[in-house]
Amino acid sequence: MNGSGELAGGADQAGGGEVAGGGDVAGGGEVAERQRSALGLRALAHPLRWKLIDLLGTEGSATATRCAEALAESVASCAYHLGILAKYDYVELVPGQAGREKPWRLTSHRQDLSAEGLGLGLEGELAAEAAMEAFLDHEFARTRERLRTRSLERDEWRDSCRALGSSMWVTADEFSELAEELTDVAVRYAARDEVPANRPPGARLVRIFFSTSVAPEPASGQKQED
């Protein structure tokens, strides 16, 4: 890392759902209303629920038994947390499936964790913070796991596994432009998530994660230093 805060290295994350601090929620008005409540946001403030979201995003659908097998959890625990996610319309049972145990699937590959503009007050802000913290904990845990296995990848995949942190002086308009450009890159191939036929031969699941933030304003009388 140099003076500008740049870091190059390996940090590949694999997983399903897309998350944005602000943006659109897929689904109709009733679904969006349940998701975009304080309780709906709070439903995402649990680490196992993010693992379930990722697994369903990766596999397309899965039963509670399959989730338990893949995540080394009990079937009862997976069934309970899938039920909570279903209550707030993050997941749903796959229709038309026979058998005693039915598979679950995501209602959307995107989850919006922002309480901005919802009129939820402090309760909503705290719920959004709790959901985002759980998401970040899950995201960074996957980053560490992938870092540990990066050396096992073939060169053509390992060389593109990177992490970068960079601090810079920009205007608000430039900051907005950067955020939009990064978002466009992050979702460039998102259409392949739900339609396997759209994936070219040799394609593998990779993860792009980015976060943008602004430093606090200096206290009155203080000057920001380079």
LUMKE-211472 format. One record per residue (C-alpha): residue number from 1; x, y, z. Coordinates in nm, 3 decimals, decimal comma, always signed. Layout:
residues N
SEDO   seq        c1        c2        c3
SEDO   NUM         X         Y         Z
...
END
This chain:
residues 226
SEDO   seq        c1        c2        c3
SEDO     1    +0,000    +0,000    +0,000
SEDO     2    +0,142    +0,342    -0,088
SEDO     3    +0,066    +0,692    +0,034
SEDO     4    -0,251    +0,714    -0,175
SEDO     5    -0,396    +0,405    -0,012
SEDO     6    -0,365    +0,177    -0,314
SEDO     7    -0,340    -0,197    -0,260
SEDO     8    -0,305    -0,467    -0,522
SEDO     9    -0,351    -0,832    -0,441
SEDO    10    -0,597    -1,117    -0,453
SEDO    11    -0,951    -1,098    -0,321
SEDO    12    -1,192    -1,310    -0,521
SEDO    13    -1,540    -1,359    -0,381
SEDO    14    -1,803    -1,593    -0,516
SEDO    15    -2,169    -1,556    -0,446
SEDO    16    -2,516    -1,481    -0,560
SEDO    17    -2,700    -1,164    -0,457
SEDO    18    -2,626    -0,811    -0,569
SEDO    19    -2,641    -0,542    -0,302
SEDO    20    -2,656    -0,166    -0,329
SEDO    21    -2,667    +0,102    -0,066
SEDO    22    -2,936    +0,265    -0,278
SEDO    23    -3,119    +0,163    -0,590
SEDO    24    -3,411    -0,038    -0,720
SEDO    25    -3,591    -0,332    -0,565
SEDO    26    -3,727    -0,592    -0,803
SEDO    27    -4,089    -0,700    -0,769
SEDO    28    -4,431    -0,545    -0,744
SEDO    29    -4,547    -0,278    -0,502
SEDO    30    -4,663    -0,519    -0,231
SEDO    31    -4,339    -0,715    -0,238
SEDO    32    -4,131    -0,397    -0,235
SEDO    33    -4,334    -0,261    +0,054
SEDO    34    -4,260    -0,562    +0,273
SEDO    35    -3,891    -0,563    +0,184
SEDO    36    -3,855    -0,189    +0,227
SEDO    37    -3,980    -0,178    +0,586
SEDO    38    -3,771    -0,164    +0,901
SEDO    39    -3,856    -0,527    +0,975
SEDO    40    -3,779    -0,621    +0,614
SEDO    41    -3,437    -0,462    +0,637
SEDO    42    -3,378    -0,615    +0,980
SEDO    43    -3,446    -0,958    +0,828
SEDO    44    -3,114    -0,926    +0,644
SEDO    45    -2,917    -0,859    +0,964
SEDO    46    -2,823    -1,224    +1,011
SEDO    47    -2,513    -1,400    +0,869
SEDO    48    -2,686    -1,728    +0,780
SEDO    49    -2,949    -1,547    +0,575
SEDO    50    -2,678    -1,395    +0,356
SEDO    51    -2,528    -1,742    +0,309
SEDO    52    -2,868    -1,872    +0,206
SEDO    53    -2,917    -1,583    -0,038
SEDO    54    -2,578    -1,655    -0,194
SEDO    55    -2,642    -2,027    -0,221
SEDO    56    -2,980    -1,977    -0,389
SEDO    57    -2,826    -1,721    -0,622
SEDO    58    -2,550    -1,965    -0,717
SEDO    59    -2,757    -2,282    -0,753
SEDO    60    -3,080    -2,124    -0,876
SEDO    61    -3,291    -2,314    -0,625
SEDO    62    -3,235    -2,541    -0,326
SEDO    63    -3,430    -2,720    -0,055
SEDO    64    -3,365    -2,663    +0,313
SEDO    65    -3,191    -3,002    +0,318
SEDO    66    -2,959    -2,900    +0,034
SEDO    67    -2,887    -2,568    +0,208
SEDO    68    -2,800    -2,749    +0,530
SEDO    69    -2,567    -2,983    +0,344
SEDO    70    -2,388    -2,703    +0,157
SEDO    71    -2,358    -2,466    +0,456
SEDO    72    -2,291    -2,722    +0,731
SEDO    73    -2,601    -2,610    +0,921
SEDO    74    -2,901    -2,803    +1,051
SEDO    75    -3,204    -2,852    +0,829
SEDO    76    -3,425    -2,697    +1,098
SEDO    77    -3,209    -2,383    +1,113
SEDO    78    -3,205    -2,342    +0,734
SEDO    79    -3,579    -2,399    +0,712
SEDO    80    -3,642    -2,137    +0,981
SEDO    81    -3,426    -1,869    +0,821
SEDO    82    -3,563    -1,943    +0,474
SEDO    83    -3,907    -1,888    +0,625
SEDO    84    -3,802    -1,548    +0,758
SEDO    85    -3,661    -1,449    +0,419
SEDO    86    -3,984    -1,567    +0,256
SEDO    87    -4,192    -1,362    +0,500
SEDO    88    -4,031    -1,047    +0,360
SEDO    89    -4,030    -1,171    -0,001
SEDO    90    -3,658    -1,220    -0,047
SEDO    91    -3,717    -1,587    -0,135
SEDO    92    -4,013    -1,797    -0,246
SEDO    93    -4,100    -2,162    -0,302
SEDO    94    -4,049    -2,279    -0,658
SEDO    95    -4,403    -2,340    -0,793
SEDO    96    -4,515    -2,667    -0,949
SEDO    97    -4,258    -2,884    -0,774
SEDO    98    -4,363    -3,230    -0,659
SEDO    99    -4,231    -3,401    -0,350
SEDO   100    -4,245    -3,358    +0,022
SEDO   101    -3,972    -3,093    +0,044
SEDO   102    -3,997    -2,810    -0,205
SEDO   103    -3,705    -2,598    -0,326
SEDO   104    -3,666    -2,225    -0,265
SEDO   105    -3,545    -1,956    -0,503
SEDO   106    -3,464    -1,584    -0,486
SEDO   107    -3,736    -1,339    -0,582
SEDO   108    -3,461    -1,103    -0,704
SEDO   109    -3,083    -1,110    -0,740
SEDO   110    -3,067    -0,759    -0,597
SEDO   111    -3,127    -0,644    -0,241
SEDO   112    -3,147    -0,274    -0,153
SEDO   113    -3,019    -0,198    +0,195
SEDO   114    -3,086    +0,174    +0,200
SEDO   115    -3,353    +0,330    +0,423
SEDO   116    -3,319    +0,664    +0,244
SEDO   117    -3,648    +0,812    +0,128
SEDO   118    -3,863    +0,548    +0,299
SEDO   119    -3,982    +0,767    +0,585
SEDO   120    -3,889    +0,502    +0,842
SEDO   121    -3,707    +0,740    +1,076
SEDO   122    -3,445    +0,624    +1,324
SEDO   123    -3,585    +0,270    +1,334
SEDO   124    -3,533    +0,233    +0,961
SEDO   125    -3,184    +0,382    +0,972
SEDO   126    -3,077    +0,141    +1,248
SEDO   127    -3,229    -0,153    +1,061
SEDO   128    -3,044    -0,054    +0,742
SEDO   129    -2,717    -0,022    +0,935
SEDO   130    -2,763    -0,366    +1,091
SEDO   131    -2,837    -0,523    +0,752
SEDO   132    -2,536    -0,356    +0,590
SEDO   133    -2,305    -0,463    +0,874
SEDO   134    -2,419    -0,825    +0,839
SEDO   135    -2,366    -0,807    +0,464
SEDO   136    -2,017    -0,662    +0,503
SEDO   137    -1,921    -0,925    +0,762
SEDO   138    -2,035    -1,194    +0,518
SEDO   139    -1,860    -1,030    +0,224
SEDO   140    -1,527    -0,991    +0,403
SEDO   141    -1,542    -1,349    +0,535
SEDO   142    -1,572    -1,470    +0,176
SEDO   143    -1,285    -1,244    +0,072
SEDO   144    -1,058    -1,396    +0,336
SEDO   145    -1,160    -1,748    +0,233
SEDO   146    -1,087    -1,677    -0,132
SEDO   147    -0,753    -1,520    -0,046
SEDO   148    -0,653    -1,841    +0,127
SEDO   149    -0,730    -2,048    -0,185
SEDO   150    -0,614    -1,800    -0,450
SEDO   151    -0,279    -1,977    -0,498
SEDO   152    -0,462    -2,294    -0,604
SEDO   153    -0,619    -2,126    -0,907
SEDO   154    -0,477    -2,149    -1,257
SEDO   155    -0,279    -1,846    -1,376
SEDO   156    -0,550    -1,717    -1,610
SEDO   157    -0,792    -1,689    -1,316
SEDO   158    -0,549    -1,609    -1,033
SEDO   159    -0,397    -1,309    -1,211
SEDO   160    -0,734    -1,132    -1,226
SEDO   161    -0,813    -1,179    -0,855
SEDO   162    -0,732    -0,838    -0,710
SEDO   163    -0,807    -0,594    -0,430
SEDO   164    -0,767    -0,219    -0,462
SEDO   165    -0,815    +0,069    -0,222
SEDO   166    -0,760    +0,425    -0,341
SEDO   167    -0,817    +0,766    -0,180
SEDO   168    -0,847    +1,073    -0,403
SEDO   169    -0,962    +1,435    -0,402
SEDO   170    -1,273    +1,480    -0,618
SEDO   171    -1,576    +1,704    -0,643
SEDO   172    -1,926    +1,578    -0,561
SEDO   173    -2,004    +1,552    -0,934
SEDO   174    -1,685    +1,357    -1,002
SEDO   175    -1,759    +1,128    -0,707
SEDO   176    -2,108    +1,059    -0,844
SEDO   177    -1,963    +0,983    -1,187
SEDO   178    -1,709    +0,740    -1,041
SEDO   179    -1,979    +0,559    -0,843
SEDO   180    -2,197    +0,521    -1,152
SEDO   181    -1,905    +0,392    -1,360
SEDO   182    -1,813    +0,134    -1,096
SEDO   183    -2,176    +0,023    -1,071
SEDO   184    -2,194    -0,023    -1,448
SEDO   185    -1,883    -0,243    -1,439
SEDO   186    -2,011    -0,448    -1,144
SEDO   187    -2,340    -0,538    -1,316
SEDO   188    -2,212    -0,567    -1,674
SEDO   189    -2,280    -0,942    -1,696
SEDO   190    -2,562    -0,964    -1,444
SEDO   191    -2,807    -1,088    -1,709
SEDO   192    -2,624    -1,420    -1,708
SEDO   193    -2,718    -1,489    -1,345
SEDO   194    -3,066    -1,621    -1,407
SEDO   195    -3,022    -1,765    -1,759
SEDO   196    -2,743    -2,025    -1,773
SEDO   197    -2,779    -2,046    -2,152
SEDO   198    -2,640    -1,692    -2,173
SEDO   199    -2,310    -1,797    -2,016
SEDO   200    -2,028    -1,857    -2,266
SEDO   201    -1,826    -2,180    -2,256
SEDO   202    -1,562    -2,173    -1,984
SEDO   203    -1,739    -1,906    -1,777
SEDO   204    -1,705    -1,930    -1,399
SEDO   205    -1,874    -1,751    -1,115
SEDO   206    -1,666    -1,455    -0,994
SEDO   207    -1,739    -1,179    -0,746
SEDO   208    -1,691    -0,803    -0,777
SEDO   209    -1,741    -0,602    -0,461
SEDO   210    -1,685    -0,229    -0,425
SEDO   211    -1,762    +0,036    -0,170
SEDO   212    -1,744    +0,413    -0,202
SEDO   213    -1,732    +0,652    +0,092
SEDO   214    -1,646    +1,013    +0,171
SEDO   215    -1,429    +1,131    +0,460
SEDO   216    -1,610    +1,334    +0,728
SEDO   217    -1,598    +1,710    +0,698
SEDO   218    -1,317    +1,854    +0,913
SEDO   219    -1,420    +2,017    +1,237
SEDO   220    -1,454    +2,394    +1,234
SEDO   221    -1,113    +2,559    +1,229
SEDO   222    -0,934    +2,242    +1,115
SEDO   223    -0,786    +2,190    +0,772
SEDO   224    -0,780    +1,859    +0,582
SEDO   225    -0,430    +1,750    +0,504
SEDO   226    -0,304    +1,562    +0,198
END
